[in-house]
Amino acid sequence: MIHFVLVLIACVIILFVVLIPQRLRIRSARDEYNARVEELNQTKRTYAQERENLQFMRTDAYKIQQGMIKYGWHYQEDKIILDESAASVAE
């Protein structure tokens, strides 16, 4: 009977000293892992968006858009021509 009580006390001590702190560390590590995975996913989404923006910036539509904004250019029959209103602004 004394052996049973001693084994029971030893099991309780092991439970409180070893297993519970280990479970807390595992839970903390899992939370940290999930946070890093979410951060990685956010970085992947940002990278994909930036890559898409870069692809658009390589198109003629973007170049024309920027020319129109900055210089008043228009695209007509494979030529970029200066807008008359932009000439009056430049003077």
C-alpha positions in Angstrom: 0.0 0.0 0.0 2.8 2.4 0.8 4.5 1.6 -2.5 1.2 2.4 -4.3 1.0 5.8 -2.6 4.6 6.6 -3.3 4.2 5.7 -7.0 1.1 7.8 -7.1 2.9 10.8 -5.5 5.8 10.3 -7.9 3.4 10.3 -10.8 1.7 13.5 -9.6 5.1 15.2 -9.1 6.2 14.1 -12.6 2.9 15.5 -13.9 3.4 18.9 -12.4 7.1 19.2 -12.8 7.6 17.8 -16.3 4.5 17.3 -18.3 2.6 20.5 -17.6 5.5 22.9 -18.3 6.3 20.9 -21.4 2.8 21.2 -22.7 3.0 25.0 -22.1 6.2 25.2 -24.1 4.7 23.2 -26.9 1.6 25.4 -26.9 3.8 28.5 -27.0 5.9 27.1 -29.8 2.8 26.2 -31.8 1.5 29.8 -31.4 4.8 31.2 -32.5 4.8 28.8 -35.5 1.3 29.9 -36.5 2.3 33.6 -36.2 5.3 33.0 -38.4 3.3 31.1 -40.9 0.8 34.0 -41.1 3.7 36.4 -41.5 5.1 34.3 -44.3 1.7 34.1 -46.0 1.3 37.9 -45.7 4.8 38.3 -47.3 3.8 35.9 -50.1 0.7 38.0 -50.8 2.7 41.2 -50.7 5.3 39.7 -53.1 2.6 38.5 -55.5 1.0 42.0 -55.5 4.3 43.7 -56.1 5.1 41.3 -58.9 1.8 42.0 -60.5 2.4 45.7 -60.2 5.9 45.3 -61.8 4.4 43.3 -64.7 1.8 46.1 -65.2 4.6 48.7 -65.1 6.3 47.0 -68.0 3.2 47.4 -70.3 2.7 50.1 -72.8 -0.6 51.0 -71.0 1.3 52.0 -67.9 3.9 54.0 -69.8 1.1 55.9 -71.6 -0.7 56.4 -68.4 2.4 57.9 -66.8 3.1 60.0 -69.8 -0.5 61.3 -69.8 -0.2 62.2 -66.1 3.2 63.8 -66.3 3.5 65.2 -69.8 0.0 65.1 -71.3 0.9 62.5 -73.9 -1.7 60.5 -75.8 -1.3 57.3 -77.8 -2.5 57.4 -81.3 -1.6 55.1 -84.2 1.6 53.7 -82.7 2.9 57.2 -81.8 2.9 59.1 -78.6 1.9 62.7 -79.3 2.0 65.7 -77.1 -1.4 67.0 -75.9 -2.1 70.7 -76.8 -3.2 71.4 -73.3 0.1 70.2 -71.9 1.9 72.6 -74.2 0.0 75.5 -72.8 0.8 74.3 -69.2 4.5 74.0 -70.0 4.6 77.6 -71.3 
